[in-house]
């Protein structure tokens, strides 16, 4: 059984989802930058393996968040 939403509720939900996507993209960029900084800190500190791995993981997850946000926003804009 699915609930039918009014046009106003649909509009509010879409606007909320757009805000969530926008913030997810911003945090993705922040994660990527933090990951890059961690990676270079790991390189400077005698190739500290744990810091290098954490930097790569942070950067990878941040890039994934940005990619996922752009994909969701494009899908949302295509349905206008």
PyMOL Python script that loads the backbone (N, CA, C, O; Angstrom):
from pymol import cmd

cmd.read_pdbstr("""\
ATOM      1  N   UNK A   1       0.831  -1.161   0.000  1.00  0.00           N
ATOM      2  CA  UNK A   1       0.000   0.000   0.000  1.00  0.00           C
ATOM      3  C   UNK A   1       0.891   1.245   0.000  1.00  0.00           C
ATOM      4  O   UNK A   1       1.721   1.404   0.895  1.00  0.00           O
ATOM      5  N   UNK A   2       0.735   2.114  -0.974  1.00  0.00           N
ATOM      6  CA  UNK A   2       1.551   3.323  -1.046  1.00  0.00           C
ATOM      7  C   UNK A   2       0.709   4.538  -0.710  1.00  0.00           C
ATOM      8  O   UNK A   2      -0.477   4.604  -1.033  1.00  0.00           O
ATOM      9  N   UNK A   3       1.336   5.481  -0.067  1.00  0.00           N
ATOM     10  CA  UNK A   3       0.655   6.710   0.303  1.00  0.00           C
ATOM     11  C   UNK A   3       0.783   7.704  -0.836  1.00  0.00           C
ATOM     12  O   UNK A   3       1.867   7.880  -1.391  1.00  0.00           O
ATOM     13  N   UNK A   4      -0.295   8.344  -1.181  1.00  0.00           N
ATOM     14  CA  UNK A   4      -0.285   9.380  -2.213  1.00  0.00           C
ATOM     15  C   UNK A   4      -0.041  10.733  -1.545  1.00  0.00           C
ATOM     16  O   UNK A   4      -0.703  11.088  -0.570  1.00  0.00           O
ATOM     17  N   UNK A   5       0.906  11.469  -2.079  1.00  0.00           N
ATOM     18  CA  UNK A   5       1.241  12.773  -1.534  1.00  0.00           C
ATOM     19  C   UNK A   5       0.604  13.874  -2.372  1.00  0.00           C
ATOM     20  O   UNK A   5       0.439  13.734  -3.584  1.00  0.00           O
ATOM     21  N   UNK A   6       0.248  14.972  -1.705  1.00  0.00           N
ATOM     22  CA  UNK A   6      -0.274  16.122  -2.435  1.00  0.00           C
ATOM     23  C   UNK A   6       0.879  16.800  -3.179  1.00  0.00           C
ATOM     24  O   UNK A   6       2.047  16.500  -2.932  1.00  0.00           O
ATOM     25  N   UNK A   7       0.547  17.696  -4.070  1.00  0.00           N
ATOM     26  CA  UNK A   7       1.584  18.407  -4.835  1.00  0.00           C
ATOM     27  C   UNK A   7       2.480  19.231  -3.915  1.00  0.00           C
ATOM     28  O   UNK A   7       3.687  19.328  -4.141  1.00  0.00           O
ATOM     29  N   UNK A   8       1.891  19.823  -2.881  1.00  0.00           N
ATOM     30  CA  UNK A   8       2.671  20.618  -1.931  1.00  0.00           C
ATOM     31  C   UNK A   8       3.664  19.726  -1.176  1.00  0.00           C
ATOM     32  O   UNK A   8       4.825  20.095  -1.001  1.00  0.00           O
ATOM     33  N   UNK A   9       3.207  18.558  -0.735  1.00  0.00           N
ATOM     34  CA  UNK A   9       4.093  17.628  -0.028  1.00  0.00           C
ATOM     35  C   UNK A   9       5.209  17.126  -0.941  1.00  0.00           C
ATOM     36  O   UNK A   9       6.355  16.996  -0.510  1.00  0.00           O
ATOM     37  N   UNK A  10       4.879  16.848  -2.188  1.00  0.00           N
ATOM     38  CA  UNK A  10       5.898  16.409  -3.150  1.00  0.00           C
ATOM     39  C   UNK A  10       6.950  17.486  -3.344  1.00  0.00           C
ATOM     40  O   UNK A  10       8.148  17.206  -3.371  1.00  0.00           O
ATOM     41  N   UNK A  11       6.484  18.721  -3.478  1.00  0.00           N
ATOM     42  CA  UNK A  11       7.406  19.842  -3.671  1.00  0.00           C
ATOM     43  C   UNK A  11       8.316  20.015  -2.453  1.00  0.00           C
ATOM     44  O   UNK A  11       9.516  20.246  -2.601  1.00  0.00           O
ATOM     45  N   UNK A  12       7.750  19.904  -1.254  1.00  0.00           N
ATOM     46  CA  UNK A  12       8.546  20.032  -0.035  1.00  0.00           C
ATOM     47  C   UNK A  12       9.579  18.918   0.062  1.00  0.00           C
ATOM     48  O   UNK A  12      10.723  19.170   0.440  1.00  0.00           O
ATOM     49  N   UNK A  13       9.194  17.700  -0.272  1.00  0.00           N
ATOM     50  CA  UNK A  13      10.114  16.568  -0.216  1.00  0.00           C
ATOM     51  C   UNK A  13      11.244  16.720  -1.232  1.00  0.00           C
ATOM     52  O   UNK A  13      12.401  16.425  -0.932  1.00  0.00           O
ATOM     53  N   UNK A  14      10.908  17.175  -2.421  1.00  0.00           N
ATOM     54  CA  UNK A  14      11.931  17.376  -3.459  1.00  0.00           C
ATOM     55  C   UNK A  14      12.905  18.468  -3.043  1.00  0.00           C
ATOM     56  O   UNK A  14      14.114  18.319  -3.215  1.00  0.00           O
ATOM     57  N   UNK A  15      12.385  19.572  -2.492  1.00  0.00           N
ATOM     58  CA  UNK A  15      13.260  20.660  -2.031  1.00  0.00           C
ATOM     59  C   UNK A  15      14.170  20.200  -0.896  1.00  0.00           C
ATOM     60  O   UNK A  15      15.345  20.563  -0.850  1.00  0.00           O
ATOM     61  N   UNK A  16      13.622  19.402   0.017  1.00  0.00           N
ATOM     62  CA  UNK A  16      14.439  18.863   1.105  1.00  0.00           C
ATOM     63  C   UNK A  16      15.539  17.946   0.546  1.00  0.00           C
ATOM     64  O   UNK A  16      16.689  18.012   0.979  1.00  0.00           O
ATOM     65  N   UNK A  17      15.178  17.106  -0.402  1.00  0.00           N
ATOM     66  CA  UNK A  17      16.150  16.199  -1.007  1.00  0.00           C
ATOM     67  C   UNK A  17      17.249  16.971  -1.723  1.00  0.00           C
ATOM     68  O   UNK A  17      18.414  16.578  -1.665  1.00  0.00           O
ATOM     69  N   UNK A  18      16.898  18.063  -2.396  1.00  0.00           N
ATOM     70  CA  UNK A  18      17.902  18.907  -3.062  1.00  0.00           C
ATOM     71  C   UNK A  18      18.884  19.491  -2.040  1.00  0.00           C
ATOM     72  O   UNK A  18      20.086  19.546  -2.298  1.00  0.00           O
ATOM     73  N   UNK A  19      18.368  19.931  -0.867  1.00  0.00           N
ATOM     74  CA  UNK A  19      19.248  20.461   0.175  1.00  0.00           C
ATOM     75  C   UNK A  19      20.188  19.374   0.692  1.00  0.00           C
ATOM     76  O   UNK A  19      21.375  19.619   0.903  1.00  0.00           O
ATOM     77  N   UNK A  20      19.651  18.181   0.892  1.00  0.00           N
ATOM     78  CA  UNK A  20      20.475  17.067   1.362  1.00  0.00           C
ATOM     79  C   UNK A  20      21.574  16.763   0.342  1.00  0.00           C
ATOM     80  O   UNK A  20      22.726  16.541   0.714  1.00  0.00           O
ATOM     81  N   UNK A  21      21.216  16.754  -0.935  1.00  0.00           N
ATOM     82  CA  UNK A  21      22.197  16.487  -1.992  1.00  0.00           C
ATOM     83  C   UNK A  21      23.275  17.565  -2.009  1.00  0.00           C
ATOM     84  O   UNK A  21      24.461  17.260  -2.135  1.00  0.00           O
ATOM     85  N   UNK A  22      22.865  18.821  -1.883  1.00  0.00           N
ATOM     86  CA  UNK A  22      23.819  19.931  -1.890  1.00  0.00           C
ATOM     87  C   UNK A  22      24.811  19.798  -0.733  1.00  0.00           C
ATOM     88  O   UNK A  22      26.013  19.974  -0.933  1.00  0.00           O
ATOM     89  N   UNK A  23      24.324  19.491   0.474  1.00  0.00           N
ATOM     90  CA  UNK A  23      25.209  19.336   1.625  1.00  0.00           C
ATOM     91  C   UNK A  23      26.091  18.114   1.486  1.00  0.00           C
ATOM     92  O   UNK A  23      27.250  18.137   1.901  1.00  0.00           O
ATOM     93  N   UNK A  24      25.556  17.035   0.902  1.00  0.00           N
ATOM     94  CA  UNK A  24      26.367  15.825   0.706  1.00  0.00           C
ATOM     95  C   UNK A  24      27.521  16.118  -0.247  1.00  0.00           C
ATOM     96  O   UNK A  24      28.631  15.622  -0.056  1.00  0.00           O
ATOM     97  N   UNK A  25      27.260  16.920  -1.268  1.00  0.00           N
ATOM     98  CA  UNK A  25      28.316  17.281  -2.201  1.00  0.00           C
ATOM     99  C   UNK A  25      29.391  18.126  -1.504  1.00  0.00           C
ATOM    100  O   UNK A  25      30.585  17.906  -1.705  1.00  0.00           O
ATOM    101  N   UNK A  26      28.966  19.078  -0.697  1.00  0.00           N
ATOM    102  CA  UNK A  26      29.921  19.925   0.027  1.00  0.00           C
ATOM    103  C   UNK A  26      30.790  19.100   0.967  1.00  0.00           C
ATOM    104  O   UNK A  26      32.009  19.270   1.003  1.00  0.00           O
ATOM    105  N   UNK A  27      30.167  18.210   1.724  1.00  0.00           N
ATOM    106  CA  UNK A  27      30.940  17.370   2.638  1.00  0.00           C
ATOM    107  C   UNK A  27      31.834  16.406   1.868  1.00  0.00           C
ATOM    108  O   UNK A  27      32.901  16.030   2.353  1.00  0.00           O
ATOM    109  N   UNK A  28      31.415  16.007   0.687  1.00  0.00           N
ATOM    110  CA  UNK A  28      32.267  15.167  -0.151  1.00  0.00           C
ATOM    111  C   UNK A  28      33.552  15.883  -0.530  1.00  0.00           C
ATOM    112  O   UNK A  28      34.634  15.298  -0.485  1.00  0.00           O
ATOM    113  N   UNK A  29      33.429  17.158  -0.906  1.00  0.00           N
ATOM    114  CA  UNK A  29      34.628  17.937  -1.232  1.00  0.00           C
ATOM    115  C   UNK A  29      35.517  18.090  -0.005  1.00  0.00           C
ATOM    116  O   UNK A  29      36.741  18.003  -0.104  1.00  0.00           O
ATOM    117  N   UNK A  30      34.895  18.320   1.162  1.00  0.00           N
ATOM    118  CA  UNK A  30      35.674  18.459   2.397  1.00  0.00           C
ATOM    119  C   UNK A  30      36.416  17.156   2.704  1.00  0.00           C
ATOM    120  O   UNK A  30      37.601  17.179   3.037  1.00  0.00           O
ATOM    121  N   UNK A  31      35.718  16.017   2.591  1.00  0.00           N
ATOM    122  CA  UNK A  31      36.357  14.726   2.830  1.00  0.00           C
ATOM    123  C   UNK A  31      37.520  14.518   1.869  1.00  0.00           C
ATOM    124  O   UNK A  31      38.574  14.022   2.267  1.00  0.00           O
ATOM    125  N   UNK A  32      37.334  14.892   0.608  1.00  0.00           N
ATOM    126  CA  UNK A  32      38.405  14.714  -0.373  1.00  0.00           C
ATOM    127  C   UNK A  32      39.631  15.542  -0.024  1.00  0.00           C
ATOM    128  O   UNK A  32      40.758  15.054  -0.112  1.00  0.00           O
ATOM    129  N   UNK A  33      39.419  16.773   0.367  1.00  0.00           N
ATOM    130  CA  UNK A  33      40.530  17.652   0.729  1.00  0.00           C
ATOM    131  C   UNK A  33      41.240  17.132   1.978  1.00  0.00           C
ATOM    132  O   UNK A  33      42.469  17.106   2.033  1.00  0.00           O
ATOM    133  N   UNK A  34      40.458  16.717   2.982  1.00  0.00           N
ATOM    134  CA  UNK A  34      41.049  16.162   4.202  1.00  0.00           C
ATOM    135  C   UNK A  34      41.855  14.909   3.865  1.00  0.00           C
ATOM    136  O   UNK A  34      42.953  14.716   4.389  1.00  0.00           O
ATOM    137  N   UNK A  35      41.320  14.067   3.003  1.00  0.00           N
ATOM    138  CA  UNK A  35      42.027  12.858   2.602  1.00  0.00           C
ATOM    139  C   UNK A  35      43.334  13.161   1.905  1.00  0.00           C
ATOM    140  O   UNK A  35      44.344  12.502   2.152  1.00  0.00           O
ATOM    141  N   UNK A  36      43.319  14.159   1.034  1.00  0.00           N
ATOM    142  CA  UNK A  36      44.533  14.555   0.335  1.00  0.00           C
ATOM    143  C   UNK A  36      45.584  15.081   1.311  1.00  0.00           C
ATOM    144  O   UNK A  36      46.766  14.754   1.200  1.00  0.00           O
ATOM    145  N   UNK A  37      45.144  15.896   2.268  1.00  0.00           N
ATOM    146  CA  UNK A  37      46.060  16.422   3.279  1.00  0.00           C
ATOM    147  C   UNK A  37      46.640  15.280   4.109  1.00  0.00           C
ATOM    148  O   UNK A  37      47.844  15.245   4.361  1.00  0.00           O
ATOM    149  N   UNK A  38      45.782  14.342   4.537  1.00  0.00           N
ATOM    150  CA  UNK A  38      46.265  13.193   5.303  1.00  0.00           C
ATOM    151  C   UNK A  38      47.279  12.379   4.508  1.00  0.00           C
ATOM    152  O   UNK A  38      48.287  11.924   5.048  1.00  0.00           O
ATOM    153  N   UNK A  39      47.004  12.204   3.233  1.00  0.00           N
ATOM    154  CA  UNK A  39      47.913  11.435   2.386  1.00  0.00           C
ATOM    155  C   UNK A  39      49.287  12.082   2.343  1.00  0.00           C
ATOM    156  O   UNK A  39      50.302  11.401   2.487  1.00  0.00           O
ATOM    157  N   UNK A  40      49.323  13.404   2.144  1.00  0.00           N
ATOM    158  CA  UNK A  40      50.617  14.090   2.088  1.00  0.00           C
ATOM    159  C   UNK A  40      51.313  14.124   3.444  1.00  0.00           C
ATOM    160  O   UNK A  40      52.542  14.081   3.511  1.00  0.00           O
ATOM    161  N   UNK A  41      50.538  14.200   4.524  1.00  0.00           N
ATOM    162  CA  UNK A  41      51.139  14.118   5.865  1.00  0.00           C
ATOM    163  C   UNK A  41      51.769  12.745   6.047  1.00  0.00           C
ATOM    164  O   UNK A  41      52.864  12.632   6.597  1.00  0.00           O
ATOM    165  N   UNK A  42      51.085  11.701   5.587  1.00  0.00           N
ATOM    166  CA  UNK A  42      51.631  10.350   5.675  1.00  0.00           C
ATOM    167  C   UNK A  42      52.912  10.194   4.875  1.00  0.00           C
ATOM    168  O   UNK A  42      53.827   9.486   5.295  1.00  0.00           O
ATOM    169  N   UNK A  43      52.981  10.856   3.718  1.00  0.00           N
ATOM    170  CA  UNK A  43      54.208  10.803   2.914  1.00  0.00           C
ATOM    171  C   UNK A  43      55.363  11.523   3.601  1.00  0.00           C
ATOM    172  O   UNK A  43      56.505  11.065   3.563  1.00  0.00           O
ATOM    173  N   UNK A  44      55.052  12.661   4.231  1.00  0.00           N
ATOM    174  CA  UNK A  44      56.101  13.439   4.896  1.00  0.00           C
ATOM    175  C   UNK A  44      56.637  12.732   6.134  1.00  0.00           C
ATOM    176  O   UNK A  44      57.827  12.824   6.435  1.00  0.00           O
ATOM    177  N   UNK A  45      55.776  12.034   6.847  1.00  0.00           N
ATOM    178  CA  UNK A  45      56.172  11.399   8.111  1.00  0.00           C
ATOM    179  C   UNK A  45      56.680   9.984   7.871  1.00  0.00           C
ATOM    180  O   UNK A  45      56.093   9.017   8.355  1.00  0.00           O
ATOM    181  N   UNK A  46      57.745   9.870   7.140  1.00  0.00           N
ATOM    182  CA  UNK A  46      58.439   8.609   6.906  1.00  0.00           C
ATOM    183  C   UNK A  46      57.506   7.532   6.348  1.00  0.00           C
ATOM    184  O   UNK A  46      57.566   6.372   6.756  1.00  0.00           O
ATOM    185  N   UNK A  47      56.663   7.924   5.432  1.00  0.00           N
ATOM    186  CA  UNK A  47      55.735   7.006   4.759  1.00  0.00           C
ATOM    187  C   UNK A  47      54.901   6.205   5.759  1.00  0.00           C
ATOM    188  O   UNK A  47      54.861   4.976   5.702  1.00  0.00           O
ATOM    189  N   UNK A  48      54.246   6.902   6.661  1.00  0.00           N
ATOM    190  CA  UNK A  48      53.385   6.284   7.668  1.00  0.00           C
ATOM    191  C   UNK A  48      52.211   5.600   6.968  1.00  0.00           C
ATOM    192  O   UNK A  48      51.328   6.269   6.431  1.00  0.00           O
ATOM    193  N   UNK A  49      52.205   4.286   6.976  1.00  0.00           N
ATOM    194  CA  UNK A  49      51.248   3.504   6.188  1.00  0.00           C
ATOM    195  C   UNK A  49      49.802   3.726   6.610  1.00  0.00           C
ATOM    196  O   UNK A  49      48.927   3.838   5.751  1.00  0.00           O
ATOM    197  N   UNK A  50      49.528   3.792   7.904  1.00  0.00           N
ATOM    198  CA  UNK A  50      48.145   3.964   8.366  1.00  0.00           C
ATOM    199  C   UNK A  50      47.575   5.322   7.937  1.00  0.00           C
ATOM    200  O   UNK A  50      46.415   5.413   7.537  1.00  0.00           O
ATOM    201  N   UNK A  51      48.381   6.354   8.022  1.00  0.00           N
ATOM    202  CA  UNK A  51      47.918   7.682   7.632  1.00  0.00           C
ATOM    203  C   UNK A  51      47.722   7.728   6.114  1.00  0.00           C
ATOM    204  O   UNK A  51      46.772   8.345   5.633  1.00  0.00           O
ATOM    205  N   UNK A  52      48.608   7.083   5.364  1.00  0.00           N
ATOM    206  CA  UNK A  52      48.461   7.013   3.906  1.00  0.00           C
ATOM    207  C   UNK A  52      47.156   6.317   3.522  1.00  0.00           C
ATOM    208  O   UNK A  52      46.419   6.793   2.658  1.00  0.00           O
ATOM    209  N   UNK A  53      46.882   5.196   4.167  1.00  0.00           N
ATOM    210  CA  UNK A  53      45.657   4.441   3.861  1.00  0.00           C
ATOM    211  C   UNK A  53      44.423   5.253   4.239  1.00  0.00           C
ATOM    212  O   UNK A  53      43.464   5.320   3.470  1.00  0.00           O
ATOM    213  N   UNK A  54      44.443   5.868   5.415  1.00  0.00           N
ATOM    214  CA  UNK A  54      43.302   6.702   5.828  1.00  0.00           C
ATOM    215  C   UNK A  54      43.092   7.863   4.865  1.00  0.00           C
ATOM    216  O   UNK A  54      41.954   8.195   4.533  1.00  0.00           O
ATOM    217  N   UNK A  55      44.165   8.473   4.422  1.00  0.00           N
ATOM    218  CA  UNK A  55      44.053   9.570   3.467  1.00  0.00           C
ATOM    219  C   UNK A  55      43.419   9.115   2.165  1.00  0.00           C
ATOM    220  O   UNK A  55      42.543   9.789   1.624  1.00  0.00           O
ATOM    221  N   UNK A  56      43.864   7.972   1.664  1.00  0.00           N
ATOM    222  CA  UNK A  56      43.289   7.448   0.423  1.00  0.00           C
ATOM    223  C   UNK A  56      41.809   7.100   0.590  1.00  0.00           C
ATOM    224  O   UNK A  56      40.998   7.372  -0.295  1.00  0.00           O
ATOM    225  N   UNK A  57      41.465   6.498   1.727  1.00  0.00           N
ATOM    226  CA  UNK A  57      40.068   6.133   1.972  1.00  0.00           C
ATOM    227  C   UNK A  57      39.179   7.370   2.104  1.00  0.00           C
ATOM    228  O   UNK A  57      38.085   7.412   1.542  1.00  0.00           O
ATOM    229  N   UNK A  58      39.649   8.374   2.844  1.00  0.00           N
ATOM    230  CA  UNK A  58      38.886   9.616   2.967  1.00  0.00           C
ATOM    231  C   UNK A  58      38.693  10.260   1.596  1.00  0.00           C
ATOM    232  O   UNK A  58      37.586  10.669   1.243  1.00  0.00           O
ATOM    233  N   UNK A  59      39.766  10.346   0.839  1.00  0.00           N
ATOM    234  CA  UNK A  59      39.683  10.969  -0.485  1.00  0.00           C
ATOM    235  C   UNK A  59      38.747  10.176  -1.395  1.00  0.00           C
ATOM    236  O   UNK A  59      37.938  10.761  -2.114  1.00  0.00           O
ATOM    237  N   UNK A  60      38.855   8.867  -1.364  1.00  0.00           N
ATOM    238  CA  UNK A  60      37.988   8.033  -2.193  1.00  0.00           C
ATOM    239  C   UNK A  60      36.527   8.172  -1.817  1.00  0.00           C
ATOM    240  O   UNK A  60      35.666   8.277  -2.691  1.00  0.00           O
ATOM    241  N   UNK A  61      36.239   8.175  -0.526  1.00  0.00           N
ATOM    242  CA  UNK A  61      34.848   8.312  -0.095  1.00  0.00           C
ATOM    243  C   UNK A  61      34.311   9.699  -0.430  1.00  0.00           C
ATOM    244  O   UNK A  61      33.150   9.836  -0.816  1.00  0.00           O
ATOM    245  N   UNK A  62      35.140  10.723  -0.287  1.00  0.00           N
ATOM    246  CA  UNK A  62      34.712  12.075  -0.642  1.00  0.00           C
ATOM    247  C   UNK A  62      34.389  12.189  -2.121  1.00  0.00           C
ATOM    248  O   UNK A  62      33.388  12.800  -2.494  1.00  0.00           O
ATOM    249  N   UNK A  63      35.230  11.605  -2.965  1.00  0.00           N
ATOM    250  CA  UNK A  63      34.968  11.620  -4.412  1.00  0.00           C
ATOM    251  C   UNK A  63      33.691  10.852  -4.718  1.00  0.00           C
ATOM    252  O   UNK A  63      32.898  11.275  -5.560  1.00  0.00           O
ATOM    253  N   UNK A  64      33.486   9.722  -4.037  1.00  0.00           N
ATOM    254  CA  UNK A  64      32.258   8.950  -4.217  1.00  0.00           C
ATOM    255  C   UNK A  64      31.030   9.768  -3.833  1.00  0.00           C
ATOM    256  O   UNK A  64      30.013   9.725  -4.525  1.00  0.00           O
ATOM    257  N   UNK A  65      31.121  10.517  -2.725  1.00  0.00           N
ATOM    258  CA  UNK A  65      29.990  11.346  -2.289  1.00  0.00           C
ATOM    259  C   UNK A  65      29.664  12.412  -3.329  1.00  0.00           C
ATOM    260  O   UNK A  65      28.493  12.651  -3.627  1.00  0.00           O
ATOM    261  N   UNK A  66      30.679  13.048  -3.876  1.00  0.00           N
ATOM    262  CA  UNK A  66      30.456  14.086  -4.894  1.00  0.00           C
ATOM    263  C   UNK A  66      29.845  13.460  -6.144  1.00  0.00           C
ATOM    264  O   UNK A  66      28.895  14.001  -6.708  1.00  0.00           O
ATOM    265  N   UNK A  67      30.385  12.324  -6.578  1.00  0.00           N
ATOM    266  CA  UNK A  67      29.868  11.635  -7.768  1.00  0.00           C
ATOM    267  C   UNK A  67      28.414  11.228  -7.557  1.00  0.00           C
ATOM    268  O   UNK A  67      27.580  11.412  -8.442  1.00  0.00           O
ATOM    269  N   UNK A  68      28.111  10.673  -6.382  1.00  0.00           N
ATOM    270  CA  UNK A  68      26.759  10.233  -6.081  1.00  0.00           C
ATOM    271  C   UNK A  68      25.792  11.423  -6.053  1.00  0.00           C
ATOM    272  O   UNK A  68      24.657  11.312  -6.516  1.00  0.00           O
ATOM    273  N   UNK A  69      26.235  12.547  -5.516  1.00  0.00           N
ATOM    274  CA  UNK A  69      25.392  13.745  -5.457  1.00  0.00           C
ATOM    275  C   UNK A  69      25.095  14.284  -6.852  1.00  0.00           C
ATOM    276  O   UNK A  69      23.957  14.642  -7.153  1.00  0.00           O
ATOM    277  N   UNK A  70      26.108  14.341  -7.694  1.00  0.00           N
ATOM    278  CA  UNK A  70      25.904  14.832  -9.062  1.00  0.00           C
ATOM    279  C   UNK A  70      24.959  13.909  -9.833  1.00  0.00           C
ATOM    280  O   UNK A  70      24.115  14.377 -10.597  1.00  0.00           O
ATOM    281  N   UNK A  71      25.103  12.619  -9.634  1.00  0.00           N
ATOM    282  CA  UNK A  71      24.249  11.649 -10.304  1.00  0.00           C
ATOM    283  C   UNK A  71      22.789  11.791  -9.842  1.00  0.00           C
ATOM    284  O   UNK A  71      21.872  11.762 -10.663  1.00  0.00           O
ATOM    285  N   UNK A  72      22.580  11.943  -8.537  1.00  0.00           N
ATOM    286  CA  UNK A  72      21.227  12.087  -8.003  1.00  0.00           C
ATOM    287  C   UNK A  72      20.591  13.393  -8.455  1.00  0.00           C
ATOM    288  O   UNK A  72      19.400  13.430  -8.763  1.00  0.00           O
ATOM    289  N   UNK A  73      21.377  14.463  -8.497  1.00  0.00           N
ATOM    290  CA  UNK A  73      20.850  15.753  -8.918  1.00  0.00           C
ATOM    291  C   UNK A  73      20.491  15.735 -10.400  1.00  0.00           C
ATOM    292  O   UNK A  73      19.474  16.303 -10.798  1.00  0.00           O
ATOM    293  N   UNK A  74      21.316  15.088 -11.214  1.00  0.00           N
ATOM    294  CA  UNK A  74      21.010  14.980 -12.639  1.00  0.00           C
ATOM    295  C   UNK A  74      19.739  14.168 -12.855  1.00  0.00           C
ATOM    296  O   UNK A  74      18.922  14.508 -13.711  1.00  0.00           O
ATOM    297  N   UNK A  75      19.572  13.115 -12.095  1.00  0.00           N
ATOM    298  CA  UNK A  75      18.362  12.285 -12.187  1.00  0.00           C
ATOM    299  C   UNK A  75      17.129  13.072 -11.754  1.00  0.00           C
ATOM    300  O   UNK A  75      16.056  12.947 -12.345  1.00  0.00           O
ATOM    301  N   UNK A  76      17.301  13.889 -10.708  1.00  0.00           N
ATOM    302  CA  UNK A  76      16.192  14.706 -10.202  1.00  0.00           C
ATOM    303  C   UNK A  76      15.817  15.777 -11.213  1.00  0.00           C
ATOM    304  O   UNK A  76      14.633  16.040 -11.423  1.00  0.00           O
ATOM    305  N   UNK A  77      16.810  16.399 -11.843  1.00  0.00           N
ATOM    306  CA  UNK A  77      16.544  17.437 -12.838  1.00  0.00           C
ATOM    307  C   UNK A  77      15.949  16.863 -14.115  1.00  0.00           C
ATOM    308  O   UNK A  77      15.215  17.559 -14.816  1.00  0.00           O
ATOM    309  N   UNK A  78      16.250  15.615 -14.429  1.00  0.00           N
ATOM    310  CA  UNK A  78      15.708  14.981 -15.628  1.00  0.00           C
ATOM    311  C   UNK A  78      14.206  14.703 -15.487  1.00  0.00           C
ATOM    312  O   UNK A  78      13.484  14.611 -16.480  1.00  0.00           O
ATOM    313  N   UNK A  79      13.755  14.572 -14.241  1.00  0.00           N
ATOM    314  CA  UNK A  79      12.343  14.268 -13.979  1.00  0.00           C
ATOM    315  C   UNK A  79      11.478  15.504 -13.838  1.00  0.00           C
ATOM    316  O   UNK A  79      10.299  15.394 -13.503  1.00  0.00           O
ATOM    317  N   UNK A  80      12.037  16.677 -14.086  1.00  0.00           N
ATOM    318  CA  UNK A  80      11.253  17.917 -13.955  1.00  0.00           C
ATOM    319  C   UNK A  80      10.141  17.973 -14.958  1.00  0.00           C
ATOM    320  O   UNK A  80       9.385  18.944 -14.989  1.00  0.00           O
TER     321      UNK A  80
END
""", "prot")
cmd.dss("prot")
cmd.show_as("cartoon", "prot")
cmd.util.cbc("prot")
cmd.orient("prot")
